[in-house]
């Protein structure tokens, strides 16, 4: 795939996760003006190693 396509897919996934995080916060009574993109990026960075390890184990 082209670099631009890969970047667009990554952005779409981060935005989707950010919306889910914001909805979860709202469901638990936390209101925020943040887009939660920073939270989504942090979550991806934290969980990336474990996810990749589990994927490798299942190959």
N, CA, C, O and CB atoms as a CASP TS submission, in Angstrom:
PFRMAT TS
TARGET T0000
AUTHOR 0000-0000-0000
METHOD Language model
MODEL 1
PARENT N/A
ATOM      1  N   UNK     1       0.837  -1.189   0.000  1.00  0.00           N
ATOM      2  CA  UNK     1       0.000   0.000   0.000  1.00  0.00           C
ATOM      3  C   UNK     1       0.876   1.244   0.000  1.00  0.00           C
ATOM      4  O   UNK     1       2.028   1.225   0.432  1.00  0.00           O
ATOM      5  CB  UNK     1      -0.949   0.003   1.214  1.00  0.00           C
ATOM      6  N   UNK     2       0.303   2.295  -0.487  1.00  0.00           N
ATOM      7  CA  UNK     2       1.022   3.559  -0.474  1.00  0.00           C
ATOM      8  C   UNK     2       1.114   4.100   0.951  1.00  0.00           C
ATOM      9  O   UNK     2       0.263   3.816   1.794  1.00  0.00           O
ATOM     10  CB  UNK     2       0.337   4.581  -1.397  1.00  0.00           C
ATOM     11  N   UNK     3       2.151   4.876   1.199  1.00  0.00           N
ATOM     12  CA  UNK     3       2.347   5.477   2.522  1.00  0.00           C
ATOM     13  C   UNK     3       1.139   6.317   2.933  1.00  0.00           C
ATOM     14  O   UNK     3       0.688   6.248   4.076  1.00  0.00           O
ATOM     15  CB  UNK     3       3.616   6.342   2.533  1.00  0.00           C
ATOM     16  N   UNK     4       0.625   7.101   2.008  1.00  0.00           N
ATOM     17  CA  UNK     4      -0.512   7.968   2.328  1.00  0.00           C
ATOM     18  C   UNK     4      -1.748   7.144   2.715  1.00  0.00           C
ATOM     19  O   UNK     4      -2.492   7.521   3.620  1.00  0.00           O
ATOM     20  CB  UNK     4      -0.838   8.880   1.131  1.00  0.00           C
ATOM     21  N   UNK     5      -1.957   6.036   2.032  1.00  0.00           N
ATOM     22  CA  UNK     5      -3.090   5.164   2.350  1.00  0.00           C
ATOM     23  C   UNK     5      -2.931   4.568   3.739  1.00  0.00           C
ATOM     24  O   UNK     5      -3.888   4.521   4.512  1.00  0.00           O
ATOM     25  CB  UNK     5      -3.224   4.045   1.306  1.00  0.00           C
ATOM     26  N   UNK     6      -1.717   4.110   4.059  1.00  0.00           N
ATOM     27  CA  UNK     6      -1.459   3.551   5.383  1.00  0.00           C
ATOM     28  C   UNK     6      -1.665   4.595   6.476  1.00  0.00           C
ATOM     29  O   UNK     6      -2.235   4.297   7.526  1.00  0.00           O
ATOM     30  CB  UNK     6      -0.038   2.993   5.453  1.00  0.00           C
ATOM     31  N   UNK     7      -1.204   5.806   6.229  1.00  0.00           N
ATOM     32  CA  UNK     7      -1.385   6.878   7.210  1.00  0.00           C
ATOM     33  C   UNK     7      -2.863   7.197   7.404  1.00  0.00           C
ATOM     34  O   UNK     7      -3.307   7.430   8.528  1.00  0.00           O
ATOM     35  CB  UNK     7      -0.628   8.139   6.772  1.00  0.00           C
ATOM     36  N   UNK     8      -3.620   7.207   6.319  1.00  0.00           N
ATOM     37  CA  UNK     8      -5.052   7.478   6.403  1.00  0.00           C
ATOM     38  C   UNK     8      -5.766   6.395   7.202  1.00  0.00           C
ATOM     39  O   UNK     8      -6.648   6.696   8.006  1.00  0.00           O
ATOM     40  CB  UNK     8      -5.659   7.584   5.002  1.00  0.00           C
ATOM     41  N   UNK     9      -5.391   5.142   6.987  1.00  0.00           N
ATOM     42  CA  UNK     9      -5.974   4.038   7.752  1.00  0.00           C
ATOM     43  C   UNK     9      -5.649   4.169   9.235  1.00  0.00           C
ATOM     44  O   UNK     9      -6.513   3.952  10.085  1.00  0.00           O
ATOM     45  CB  UNK     9      -5.470   2.691   7.220  1.00  0.00           C
ATOM     46  N   UNK    10      -4.408   4.522   9.547  1.00  0.00           N
ATOM     47  CA  UNK    10      -4.000   4.698  10.939  1.00  0.00           C
ATOM     48  C   UNK    10      -4.781   5.831  11.598  1.00  0.00           C
ATOM     49  O   UNK    10      -5.258   5.690  12.724  1.00  0.00           O
ATOM     50  CB  UNK    10      -2.496   4.976  11.024  1.00  0.00           C
ATOM     51  N   UNK    11      -4.908   6.941  10.900  1.00  0.00           N
ATOM     52  CA  UNK    11      -5.659   8.076  11.439  1.00  0.00           C
ATOM     53  C   UNK    11      -7.113   7.680  11.683  1.00  0.00           C
ATOM     54  O   UNK    11      -7.685   8.021  12.719  1.00  0.00           O
ATOM     55  CB  UNK    11      -5.585   9.286  10.478  1.00  0.00           C
ATOM     56  N   UNK    12      -7.705   6.970  10.744  1.00  0.00           N
ATOM     57  CA  UNK    12      -9.098   6.544  10.899  1.00  0.00           C
ATOM     58  C   UNK    12      -9.263   5.641  12.117  1.00  0.00           C
ATOM     59  O   UNK    12     -10.243   5.759  12.852  1.00  0.00           O
ATOM     60  CB  UNK    12      -9.580   5.815   9.635  1.00  0.00           C
ATOM     61  N   UNK    13      -8.315   4.750  12.331  1.00  0.00           N
ATOM     62  CA  UNK    13      -8.390   3.856  13.489  1.00  0.00           C
ATOM     63  C   UNK    13      -8.221   4.627  14.792  1.00  0.00           C
ATOM     64  O   UNK    13      -8.913   4.350  15.772  1.00  0.00           O
ATOM     65  CB  UNK    13      -7.326   2.760  13.389  1.00  0.00           C
ATOM     66  N   UNK    14      -7.315   5.585  14.810  1.00  0.00           N
ATOM     67  CA  UNK    14      -7.108   6.389  16.019  1.00  0.00           C
ATOM     68  C   UNK    14      -8.343   7.231  16.319  1.00  0.00           C
ATOM     69  O   UNK    14      -8.758   7.330  17.474  1.00  0.00           O
ATOM     70  CB  UNK    14      -5.870   7.296  15.862  1.00  0.00           C
ATOM     71  N   UNK    15      -8.928   7.833  15.301  1.00  0.00           N
ATOM     72  CA  UNK    15     -10.124   8.649  15.505  1.00  0.00           C
ATOM     73  C   UNK    15     -11.280   7.788  16.007  1.00  0.00           C
ATOM     74  O   UNK    15     -12.024   8.201  16.897  1.00  0.00           O
ATOM     75  CB  UNK    15     -10.520   9.366  14.200  1.00  0.00           C
ATOM     76  N   UNK    16     -11.429   6.600  15.442  1.00  0.00           N
ATOM     77  CA  UNK    16     -12.482   5.683  15.888  1.00  0.00           C
ATOM     78  C   UNK    16     -12.289   5.307  17.354  1.00  0.00           C
ATOM     79  O   UNK    16     -13.239   5.327  18.136  1.00  0.00           O
ATOM     80  CB  UNK    16     -12.500   4.417  15.015  1.00  0.00           C
ATOM     81  N   UNK    17     -11.060   4.964  17.722  1.00  0.00           N
ATOM     82  CA  UNK    17     -10.769   4.630  19.113  1.00  0.00           C
ATOM     83  C   UNK    17     -11.001   5.835  20.020  1.00  0.00           C
ATOM     84  O   UNK    17     -11.514   5.684  21.129  1.00  0.00           O
ATOM     85  CB  UNK    17      -9.324   4.131  19.253  1.00  0.00           C
ATOM     86  N   UNK    18     -10.634   7.016  19.566  1.00  0.00           N
ATOM     87  CA  UNK    18     -10.839   8.232  20.363  1.00  0.00           C
ATOM     88  C   UNK    18     -12.322   8.470  20.630  1.00  0.00           C
ATOM     89  O   UNK    18     -12.703   8.836  21.742  1.00  0.00           O
ATOM     90  CB  UNK    18     -10.232   9.451  19.648  1.00  0.00           C
ATOM     91  N   UNK    19     -13.161   8.262  19.613  1.00  0.00           N
ATOM     92  CA  UNK    19     -14.606   8.398  19.811  1.00  0.00           C
ATOM     93  C   UNK    19     -15.114   7.378  20.828  1.00  0.00           C
ATOM     94  O   UNK    19     -15.972   7.696  21.652  1.00  0.00           O
ATOM     95  CB  UNK    19     -15.350   8.228  18.474  1.00  0.00           C
ATOM     96  N   UNK    20     -14.594   6.174  20.774  1.00  0.00           N
ATOM     97  CA  UNK    20     -15.005   5.139  21.725  1.00  0.00           C
ATOM     98  C   UNK    20     -14.574   5.499  23.146  1.00  0.00           C
ATOM     99  O   UNK    20     -15.330   5.309  24.099  1.00  0.00           O
ATOM    100  CB  UNK    20     -14.415   3.778  21.324  1.00  0.00           C
ATOM    101  N   UNK    21     -13.363   6.016  23.278  1.00  0.00           N
ATOM    102  CA  UNK    21     -12.868   6.427  24.598  1.00  0.00           C
ATOM    103  C   UNK    21     -13.734   7.557  25.149  1.00  0.00           C
ATOM    104  O   UNK    21     -14.110   7.540  26.321  1.00  0.00           O
ATOM    105  CB  UNK    21     -11.382   6.875  24.517  1.00  0.00           C
ATOM    106  N   UNK    22     -14.049   8.538  24.301  1.00  0.00           N
ATOM    107  CA  UNK    22     -14.874   9.667  24.744  1.00  0.00           C
ATOM    108  C   UNK    22     -16.264   9.187  25.157  1.00  0.00           C
ATOM    109  O   UNK    22     -16.803   9.642  26.165  1.00  0.00           O
ATOM    110  CB  UNK    22     -14.986  10.728  23.626  1.00  0.00           C
ATOM    111  N   UNK    23     -16.842   8.274  24.386  1.00  0.00           N
ATOM    112  CA  UNK    23     -18.165   7.730  24.721  1.00  0.00           C
ATOM    113  C   UNK    23     -18.116   6.958  26.032  1.00  0.00           C
ATOM    114  O   UNK    23     -19.047   7.031  26.835  1.00  0.00           O
ATOM    115  CB  UNK    23     -18.677   6.818  23.593  1.00  0.00           C
ATOM    116  N   UNK    24     -17.038   6.221  26.249  1.00  0.00           N
ATOM    117  CA  UNK    24     -16.886   5.463  27.490  1.00  0.00           C
ATOM    118  C   UNK    24     -16.770   6.407  28.685  1.00  0.00           C
ATOM    119  O   UNK    24     -17.360   6.165  29.738  1.00  0.00           O
ATOM    120  CB  UNK    24     -15.651   4.545  27.414  1.00  0.00           C
ATOM    121  N   UNK    25     -16.006   7.477  28.511  1.00  0.00           N
ATOM    122  CA  UNK    25     -15.882   8.465  29.591  1.00  0.00           C
ATOM    123  C   UNK    25     -17.241   9.077  29.913  1.00  0.00           C
ATOM    124  O   UNK    25     -17.601   9.236  31.080  1.00  0.00           O
ATOM    125  CB  UNK    25     -14.878   9.574  29.203  1.00  0.00           C
ATOM    126  N   UNK    26     -17.992   9.417  28.867  1.00  0.00           N
ATOM    127  CA  UNK    26     -19.312  10.012  29.066  1.00  0.00           C
ATOM    128  C   UNK    26     -20.244   9.029  29.770  1.00  0.00           C
ATOM    129  O   UNK    26     -21.011   9.419  30.651  1.00  0.00           O
ATOM    130  CB  UNK    26     -19.916  10.448  27.719  1.00  0.00           C
ATOM    131  N   UNK    27     -20.179   7.766  29.385  1.00  0.00           N
ATOM    132  CA  UNK    27     -21.027   6.739  30.001  1.00  0.00           C
ATOM    133  C   UNK    27     -20.721   6.564  31.484  1.00  0.00           C
ATOM    134  O   UNK    27     -21.577   6.151  32.266  1.00  0.00           O
ATOM    135  CB  UNK    27     -20.850   5.408  29.280  1.00  0.00           C
ATOM    136  N   UNK    28     -19.482   6.886  31.854  1.00  0.00           N
ATOM    137  CA  UNK    28     -19.085   6.766  33.256  1.00  0.00           C
ATOM    138  C   UNK    28     -19.139   8.107  33.990  1.00  0.00           C
ATOM    139  O   UNK    28     -18.599   8.240  35.088  1.00  0.00           O
ATOM    140  CB  UNK    28     -17.683   6.188  33.349  1.00  0.00           C
ATOM    141  N   UNK    29     -19.798   9.105  33.377  1.00  0.00           N
ATOM    142  CA  UNK    29     -20.031  10.372  34.054  1.00  0.00           C
ATOM    143  C   UNK    29     -18.941  11.411  33.916  1.00  0.00           C
ATOM    144  O   UNK    29     -18.989  12.442  34.588  1.00  0.00           O
ATOM    145  CB  UNK    29     -20.241  10.119  35.458  1.00  0.00           C
ATOM    146  N   UNK    30     -17.960  11.169  33.063  1.00  0.00           N
ATOM    147  CA  UNK    30     -16.880  12.132  32.866  1.00  0.00           C
ATOM    148  C   UNK    30     -17.129  12.910  31.579  1.00  0.00           C
ATOM    149  O   UNK    30     -17.229  12.326  30.500  1.00  0.00           O
ATOM    150  CB  UNK    30     -15.499  11.420  32.821  1.00  0.00           C
ATOM    151  N   UNK    31     -17.227  14.230  31.701  1.00  0.00           N
ATOM    152  CA  UNK    31     -17.378  15.052  30.508  1.00  0.00           C
ATOM    153  C   UNK    31     -16.039  15.688  30.182  1.00  0.00           C
ATOM    154  O   UNK    31     -15.272  16.048  31.075  1.00  0.00           O
ATOM    155  CB  UNK    31     -18.473  16.136  30.704  1.00  0.00           C
ATOM    156  N   UNK    32     -15.771  15.819  28.907  1.00  0.00           N
ATOM    157  CA  UNK    32     -14.502  16.401  28.473  1.00  0.00           C
ATOM    158  C   UNK    32     -14.695  17.146  27.166  1.00  0.00           C
ATOM    159  O   UNK    32     -15.533  16.779  26.342  1.00  0.00           O
ATOM    160  CB  UNK    32     -13.423  15.313  28.316  1.00  0.00           C
ATOM    161  N   UNK    33     -13.908  18.196  26.988  1.00  0.00           N
ATOM    162  CA  UNK    33     -13.911  18.913  25.716  1.00  0.00           C
ATOM    163  C   UNK    33     -12.823  18.372  24.798  1.00  0.00           C
ATOM    164  O   UNK    33     -12.708  18.784  23.644  1.00  0.00           O
ATOM    165  CB  UNK    33     -13.716  20.421  25.944  1.00  0.00           C
ATOM    166  N   UNK    34     -12.038  17.456  25.317  1.00  0.00           N
ATOM    167  CA  UNK    34     -10.962  16.844  24.545  1.00  0.00           C
ATOM    168  C   UNK    34     -11.533  15.930  23.468  1.00  0.00           C
ATOM    169  O   UNK    34     -12.630  15.393  23.620  1.00  0.00           O
ATOM    170  CB  UNK    34     -10.017  16.058  25.466  1.00  0.00           C
ATOM    171  N   UNK    35     -10.788  15.755  22.381  1.00  0.00           N
ATOM    172  CA  UNK    35     -11.178  14.795  21.342  1.00  0.00           C
ATOM    173  C   UNK    35     -10.767  13.380  21.723  1.00  0.00           C
ATOM    174  O   UNK    35     -11.180  12.417  21.077  1.00  0.00           O
ATOM    175  CB  UNK    35     -10.552  15.176  19.995  1.00  0.00           C
ATOM    176  N   UNK    36      -9.962  13.251  22.763  1.00  0.00           N
ATOM    177  CA  UNK    36      -9.445  11.974  23.277  1.00  0.00           C
ATOM    178  C   UNK    36      -8.469  11.303  22.308  1.00  0.00           C
ATOM    179  O   UNK    36      -8.160  10.121  22.466  1.00  0.00           O
ATOM    180  CB  UNK    36     -10.600  11.029  23.568  1.00  0.00           C
ATOM    181  N   UNK    37      -7.989  12.028  21.327  1.00  0.00           N
ATOM    182  CA  UNK    37      -7.004  11.470  20.392  1.00  0.00           C
ATOM    183  C   UNK    37      -5.717  11.124  21.139  1.00  0.00           C
ATOM    184  O   UNK    37      -5.122  10.073  20.898  1.00  0.00           O
ATOM    185  CB  UNK    37      -6.707  12.471  19.238  1.00  0.00           C
ATOM    186  N   UNK    38      -5.293  11.993  22.034  1.00  0.00           N
ATOM    187  CA  UNK    38      -4.070  11.725  22.810  1.00  0.00           C
ATOM    188  C   UNK    38      -4.230  10.440  23.631  1.00  0.00           C
ATOM    189  O   UNK    38      -3.298   9.641  23.727  1.00  0.00           O
ATOM    190  CB  UNK    38      -3.742  12.925  23.746  1.00  0.00           C
ATOM    191  N   UNK    39      -5.406  10.249  24.217  1.00  0.00           N
ATOM    192  CA  UNK    39      -5.675   9.022  24.980  1.00  0.00           C
ATOM    193  C   UNK    39      -5.610   7.792  24.075  1.00  0.00           C
ATOM    194  O   UNK    39      -5.075   6.754  24.465  1.00  0.00           O
ATOM    195  CB  UNK    39      -7.056   9.103  25.663  1.00  0.00           C
ATOM    196  N   UNK    40      -6.155   7.915  22.875  1.00  0.00           N
ATOM    197  CA  UNK    40      -6.154   6.796  21.932  1.00  0.00           C
ATOM    198  C   UNK    40      -4.734   6.431  21.518  1.00  0.00           C
ATOM    199  O   UNK    40      -4.385   5.251  21.466  1.00  0.00           O
ATOM    200  CB  UNK    40      -6.991   7.138  20.695  1.00  0.00           C
ATOM    201  N   UNK    41      -3.924   7.427  21.226  1.00  0.00           N
ATOM    202  CA  UNK    41      -2.535   7.176  20.832  1.00  0.00           C
ATOM    203  C   UNK    41      -1.768   6.526  21.976  1.00  0.00           C
ATOM    204  O   UNK    41      -1.007   5.583  21.760  1.00  0.00           O
ATOM    205  CB  UNK    41      -1.844   8.489  20.404  1.00  0.00           C
ATOM    206  N   UNK    42      -1.966   7.022  23.183  1.00  0.00           N
ATOM    207  CA  UNK    42      -1.288   6.460  24.355  1.00  0.00           C
ATOM    208  C   UNK    42      -1.687   4.999  24.558  1.00  0.00           C
ATOM    209  O   UNK    42      -0.833   4.156  24.831  1.00  0.00           O
ATOM    210  CB  UNK    42      -1.620   7.283  25.619  1.00  0.00           C
ATOM    211  N   UNK    43      -2.972   4.699  24.426  1.00  0.00           N
ATOM    212  CA  UNK    43      -3.454   3.331  24.589  1.00  0.00           C
ATOM    213  C   UNK    43      -2.834   2.403  23.545  1.00  0.00           C
ATOM    214  O   UNK    43      -2.421   1.289  23.868  1.00  0.00           O
ATOM    215  CB  UNK    43      -4.983   3.290  24.492  1.00  0.00           C
ATOM    216  N   UNK    44      -2.772   2.858  22.310  1.00  0.00           N
ATOM    217  CA  UNK    44      -2.165   2.053  21.245  1.00  0.00           C
ATOM    218  C   UNK    44      -0.694   1.795  21.545  1.00  0.00           C
ATOM    219  O   UNK    44      -0.220   0.667  21.411  1.00  0.00           O
ATOM    220  CB  UNK    44      -2.315   2.754  19.879  1.00  0.00           C
ATOM    221  N   UNK    45       0.022   2.828  21.948  1.00  0.00           N
ATOM    222  CA  UNK    45       1.444   2.663  22.250  1.00  0.00           C
ATOM    223  C   UNK    45       1.665   1.713  23.421  1.00  0.00           C
ATOM    224  O   UNK    45       2.618   0.935  23.414  1.00  0.00           O
ATOM    225  CB  UNK    45       2.076   4.014  22.555  1.00  0.00           C
ATOM    226  N   UNK    46       0.797   1.769  24.418  1.00  0.00           N
ATOM    227  CA  UNK    46       0.942   0.904  25.590  1.00  0.00           C
ATOM    228  C   UNK    46       0.636  -0.555  25.261  1.00  0.00           C
ATOM    229  O   UNK    46       1.306  -1.457  25.763  1.00  0.00           O
ATOM    230  CB  UNK    46       0.027   1.381  26.710  1.00  0.00           C
ATOM    231  N   UNK    47      -0.359  -0.788  24.431  1.00  0.00           N
ATOM    232  CA  UNK    47      -0.811  -2.154  24.183  1.00  0.00           C
ATOM    233  C   UNK    47      -0.182  -2.804  22.960  1.00  0.00           C
ATOM    234  O   UNK    47      -0.341  -4.007  22.751  1.00  0.00           O
ATOM    235  CB  UNK    47      -2.288  -2.166  24.032  1.00  0.00           C
ATOM    236  N   UNK    48       0.523  -2.036  22.157  1.00  0.00           N
ATOM    237  CA  UNK    48       1.125  -2.552  20.925  1.00  0.00           C
ATOM    238  C   UNK    48       2.012  -3.771  21.154  1.00  0.00           C
ATOM    239  O   UNK    48       1.831  -4.778  20.470  1.00  0.00           O
ATOM    240  CB  UNK    48       1.932  -1.469  20.263  1.00  0.00           C
ATOM    241  N   UNK    49       2.969  -3.723  22.092  1.00  0.00           N
ATOM    242  CA  UNK    49       3.848  -4.885  22.273  1.00  0.00           C
ATOM    243  C   UNK    49       3.082  -6.172  22.602  1.00  0.00           C
ATOM    244  O   UNK    49       3.374  -7.228  22.042  1.00  0.00           O
ATOM    245  CB  UNK    49       4.850  -4.600  23.374  1.00  0.00           C
ATOM    246  N   UNK    50       2.115  -6.084  23.502  1.00  0.00           N
ATOM    247  CA  UNK    50       1.355  -7.279  23.885  1.00  0.00           C
ATOM    248  C   UNK    50       0.538  -7.815  22.714  1.00  0.00           C
ATOM    249  O   UNK    50       0.485  -9.025  22.494  1.00  0.00           O
ATOM    250  CB  UNK    50       0.430  -6.967  25.068  1.00  0.00           C
ATOM    251  N   UNK    51      -0.090  -6.932  21.974  1.00  0.00           N
ATOM    252  CA  UNK    51      -0.900  -7.363  20.831  1.00  0.00           C
ATOM    253  C   UNK    51      -0.028  -8.047  19.787  1.00  0.00           C
ATOM    254  O   UNK    51      -0.395  -9.100  19.266  1.00  0.00           O
ATOM    255  CB  UNK    51      -1.638  -6.165  20.204  1.00  0.00           C
ATOM    256  N   UNK    52       1.123  -7.457  19.478  1.00  0.00           N
ATOM    257  CA  UNK    52       2.013  -8.062  18.487  1.00  0.00           C
ATOM    258  C   UNK    52       2.540  -9.410  18.961  1.00  0.00           C
ATOM    259  O   UNK    52       2.682 -10.338  18.163  1.00  0.00           O
ATOM    260  CB  UNK    52       3.179  -7.127  18.181  1.00  0.00           C
ATOM    261  N   UNK    53       2.831  -9.524  20.256  1.00  0.00           N
ATOM    262  CA  UNK    53       3.303 -10.794  20.805  1.00  0.00           C
ATOM    263  C   UNK    53       2.224 -11.863  20.666  1.00  0.00           C
ATOM    264  O   UNK    53       2.513 -12.985  20.251  1.00  0.00           O
ATOM    265  CB  UNK    53       3.709 -10.630  22.284  1.00  0.00           C
ATOM    266  N   UNK    54       1.003 -11.527  21.005  1.00  0.00           N
ATOM    267  CA  UNK    54      -0.093 -12.500  20.912  1.00  0.00           C
ATOM    268  C   UNK    54      -0.362 -12.895  19.464  1.00  0.00           C
ATOM    269  O   UNK    54      -0.679 -14.051  19.186  1.00  0.00           O
ATOM    270  CB  UNK    54      -1.369 -11.929  21.543  1.00  0.00           C
ATOM    271  N   UNK    55      -0.241 -11.957  18.556  1.00  0.00           N
ATOM    272  CA  UNK    55      -0.411 -12.283  17.140  1.00  0.00           C
ATOM    273  C   UNK    55       0.672 -13.248  16.677  1.00  0.00           C
ATOM    274  O   UNK    55       0.397 -14.188  15.931  1.00  0.00           O
ATOM    275  CB  UNK    55      -0.384 -11.007  16.286  1.00  0.00           C
ATOM    276  N   UNK    56       1.896 -13.013  17.119  1.00  0.00           N
ATOM    277  CA  UNK    56       3.010 -13.884  16.741  1.00  0.00           C
ATOM    278  C   UNK    56       2.822 -15.291  17.299  1.00  0.00           C
ATOM    279  O   UNK    56       3.188 -16.270  16.648  1.00  0.00           O
ATOM    280  CB  UNK    56       4.338 -13.297  17.233  1.00  0.00           C
ATOM    281  N   UNK    57       2.259 -15.397  18.491  1.00  0.00           N
ATOM    282  CA  UNK    57       2.024 -16.704  19.108  1.00  0.00           C
ATOM    283  C   UNK    57       0.981 -17.510  18.346  1.00  0.00           C
ATOM    284  O   UNK    57       1.007 -18.741  18.366  1.00  0.00           O
ATOM    285  CB  UNK    57       1.583 -16.532  20.555  1.00  0.00           C
ATOM    286  N   UNK    58       0.074 -16.828  17.682  1.00  0.00           N
ATOM    287  CA  UNK    58      -1.018 -17.502  16.984  1.00  0.00           C
ATOM    288  C   UNK    58      -0.707 -17.792  15.526  1.00  0.00           C
ATOM    289  O   UNK    58      -1.593 -18.217  14.785  1.00  0.00           O
ATOM    290  CB  UNK    58      -2.261 -16.674  17.070  1.00  0.00           C
ATOM    291  N   UNK    59       0.499 -17.580  15.107  1.00  0.00           N
ATOM    292  CA  UNK    59       0.869 -17.852  13.705  1.00  0.00           C
ATOM    293  C   UNK    59       1.375 -19.243  13.557  1.00  0.00           C
ATOM    294  O   UNK    59       1.735 -19.656  12.454  1.00  0.00           O
ATOM    295  CB  UNK    59       1.917 -16.872  13.209  1.00  0.00           C
TER
END
